[in-house]
Amino acid sequence: MTVPVADPRLKGRAVKRIAFDEGTIARRVQELGREITAAYPDGELLVLGLLKGSFIFLSDLVRQIERPLHVDFLVASSYGDATVSSGHVKLVYDPNTELTGKHILLVEDIVDSGRTLQKLVTLLQGRSPRSLEICALLDKHIATELHHPVRFTGFDAPHEFLVGYGLDHAEDFRHVPYVASLQ
């Protein structure tokens, strides 16, 4: 796909290509909403978004889940302004919501190394949820450190540095409505 050359949201930065356009993302998020609705016929569902990257995906996703649910967030950091995870995961915000006995759906923008998710899964499992599953917009399938399977995946991600639809580079590009690979 060609990149909209005049897109001012790109701040003059070049991207290799658009990996997933707006329409493709919208259709897949709608499908994920149906899958998640079917997977949780009863019990309390807490959709727990990993900020900042998941906020756009999570917002679109919860509107497609046709059952009662609650939303809260976690904030963890492992990238800073680099394009590769540092491996050091810092939990910046921990939710106050009671997790015991609830179905927890942890929503992530992209599964890369798996370090951040593994730390969070361990933390959340210690709080006695009824169930704990991961939903990711993108999965690179290289998460050797994640020992909990991703149950709901939007797309298999190319092995490129991706931005847009919540994904950033040094806080830029989150608001771009498609996913593109950054040069």
C-alpha positions as CSV (number, residue, x, y, z in Angstrom):
1,M,0.0,0.0,0.0
2,T,1.2,3.5,-0.7
3,V,1.7,6.0,2.2
4,P,-0.3,9.2,2.0
5,V,2.6,11.5,1.2
6,A,0.8,14.6,2.4
7,D,-0.3,13.2,5.7
8,P,0.6,15.9,8.2
9,R,0.3,13.4,11.1
10,L,3.6,11.8,10.0
11,K,5.5,15.0,10.8
12,G,7.5,14.7,7.6
13,R,8.8,11.2,8.6
14,A,8.9,8.5,6.0
15,V,7.3,5.2,6.5
16,K,8.1,2.1,4.5
17,R,4.4,1.1,4.0
18,I,1.0,0.9,5.6
19,A,0.8,-2.5,7.1
20,F,-2.9,-2.3,8.1
21,D,-5.3,0.3,6.9
22,E,-8.2,1.8,8.8
23,G,-10.9,-0.4,7.2
24,T,-9.0,-3.6,7.7
25,I,-8.4,-2.7,11.4
26,A,-12.1,-1.8,11.9
27,R,-13.3,-5.1,10.5
28,R,-10.9,-7.1,12.6
29,V,-11.7,-5.3,15.8
30,Q,-15.4,-6.0,15.1
31,E,-14.6,-9.7,14.7
32,L,-12.6,-9.7,17.9
33,G,-15.5,-8.1,19.7
34,R,-17.7,-11.0,18.6
35,E,-15.1,-13.6,19.6
36,I,-14.7,-12.0,23.1
37,T,-18.5,-11.7,23.6
38,A,-18.9,-15.4,22.8
39,A,-15.9,-16.4,25.1
40,Y,-17.4,-14.7,28.2
41,P,-21.1,-15.7,28.5
42,D,-21.2,-15.0,32.3
43,G,-19.3,-13.6,35.2
44,E,-17.7,-10.2,35.7
45,L,-15.5,-9.1,32.8
46,L,-12.8,-6.5,33.4
47,V,-11.0,-5.3,30.3
48,L,-7.6,-4.1,31.5
49,G,-5.8,-1.9,29.0
50,L,-2.0,-1.6,29.0
51,L,-1.3,2.1,28.4
52,K,-0.4,4.0,26.5
53,G,-0.3,1.9,23.4
54,S,-3.6,0.1,23.8
55,F,-5.9,3.1,24.3
56,I,-7.2,3.5,20.8
57,F,-7.5,-0.3,20.2
58,L,-9.2,-0.8,23.6
59,S,-11.6,2.1,23.0
60,D,-12.7,0.6,19.7
61,L,-12.7,-3.0,21.0
62,V,-15.0,-2.5,24.1
63,R,-17.6,-0.9,21.9
64,Q,-17.7,-4.1,19.9
65,I,-18.1,-6.4,23.0
66,E,-21.8,-7.0,23.5
67,R,-22.0,-7.8,27.2
68,P,-21.5,-5.9,30.5
69,L,-17.9,-5.1,31.3
70,H,-15.7,-2.7,33.3
71,V,-12.6,-1.0,32.0
72,D,-9.4,-0.1,33.9
73,F,-5.7,0.4,32.9
74,L,-2.2,-0.5,33.7
75,V,0.8,1.6,32.8
76,A,4.2,-0.1,32.3
77,S,7.2,1.1,30.4
78,S,10.0,-0.8,28.7
79,Y,10.9,1.2,25.6
80,G,11.5,4.8,26.5
81,D,12.4,6.5,23.1
82,A,14.2,3.4,21.7
83,T,12.8,1.1,19.0
84,V,13.7,-2.0,20.9
85,S,12.5,-3.0,24.4
86,S,15.1,-2.4,27.1
87,G,14.1,-5.5,28.9
88,H,13.6,-3.5,32.1
89,V,9.8,-3.3,32.9
90,K,8.6,-0.5,35.2
91,L,5.0,-0.5,36.5
92,V,4.0,3.1,36.6
93,Y,0.3,2.7,37.4
94,D,-1.4,-0.2,39.1
95,P,-5.3,-0.3,39.0
96,N,-7.2,0.0,42.2
97,T,-10.0,-2.3,40.8
98,E,-10.6,-5.5,42.7
99,L,-9.5,-8.4,40.5
100,T,-10.4,-11.4,42.6
101,G,-13.0,-13.7,40.9
102,K,-13.3,-11.6,37.8
103,H,-12.5,-12.5,34.2
104,I,-9.6,-10.3,33.3
105,L,-8.9,-9.5,29.6
106,L,-5.5,-7.8,29.3
107,V,-5.4,-5.7,26.2
108,E,-2.1,-4.9,24.6
109,D,-1.2,-3.1,21.4
110,I,1.6,-5.3,20.2
111,V,3.3,-8.5,21.6
112,D,7.0,-8.2,20.9
113,S,9.6,-9.6,23.3
114,G,6.9,-10.6,25.8
115,R,8.8,-9.3,28.8
116,T,6.3,-6.6,29.8
117,L,3.3,-9.0,29.4
118,Q,5.0,-11.8,31.3
119,K,5.6,-9.5,34.3
120,L,2.0,-8.3,34.2
121,V,0.5,-11.8,33.8
122,T,2.5,-12.9,36.9
123,L,1.3,-9.8,38.9
124,L,-2.3,-10.3,37.9
125,Q,-2.4,-14.0,38.4
126,G,-1.3,-13.3,42.0
127,R,-4.6,-11.4,42.5
128,S,-6.8,-14.5,42.0
129,P,-8.8,-13.7,39.0
130,R,-11.4,-16.2,37.8
131,S,-9.6,-16.2,34.4
132,L,-6.9,-14.2,32.7
133,E,-6.5,-13.9,29.0
134,I,-4.5,-11.6,26.6
135,C,-5.9,-9.8,23.6
136,A,-3.4,-8.1,21.3
137,L,-3.9,-6.0,18.2
138,L,-0.6,-7.2,16.8
139,D,1.6,-10.3,17.6
140,K,5.1,-10.6,16.2
141,H,5.3,-14.3,17.4
142,I,8.7,-13.7,18.8
143,A,7.8,-13.5,22.5
144,T,10.1,-16.1,23.9
145,E,9.7,-14.7,27.4
146,L,5.9,-14.9,27.5
147,H,4.7,-18.2,29.0
148,H,1.0,-17.3,28.7
149,P,-0.6,-17.7,25.3
150,V,-2.2,-14.7,23.5
151,R,-5.9,-15.9,23.2
152,F,-7.2,-13.1,20.9
153,T,-5.0,-11.7,18.2
154,G,-5.9,-9.0,15.7
155,F,-3.1,-9.5,13.2
156,D,0.2,-11.3,12.8
157,A,2.7,-8.4,12.8
158,P,5.6,-8.1,10.4
159,H,9.0,-8.0,12.0
160,E,9.3,-4.2,11.6
161,F,9.0,-1.2,13.9
162,L,5.3,-0.3,13.7
163,V,3.5,3.0,14.5
164,G,0.0,4.3,14.4
165,Y,-3.4,3.3,15.9
166,G,-1.9,3.7,19.4
167,L,1.7,2.5,18.7
168,D,4.3,5.1,19.0
169,H,7.9,6.1,18.6
170,A,9.0,8.5,21.3
171,E,5.4,9.4,21.8
172,D,4.8,10.4,18.1
173,F,2.4,8.7,15.7
174,R,-0.1,7.3,18.2
175,H,-3.0,9.2,16.6
176,V,-2.4,8.0,13.0
177,P,-5.5,5.9,12.1
178,Y,-3.6,3.1,10.4
179,V,-0.6,0.9,11.3
180,A,2.6,1.7,9.3
181,S,6.2,0.5,9.4
182,L,8.6,3.3,10.3
183,Q,11.8,3.7,8.4
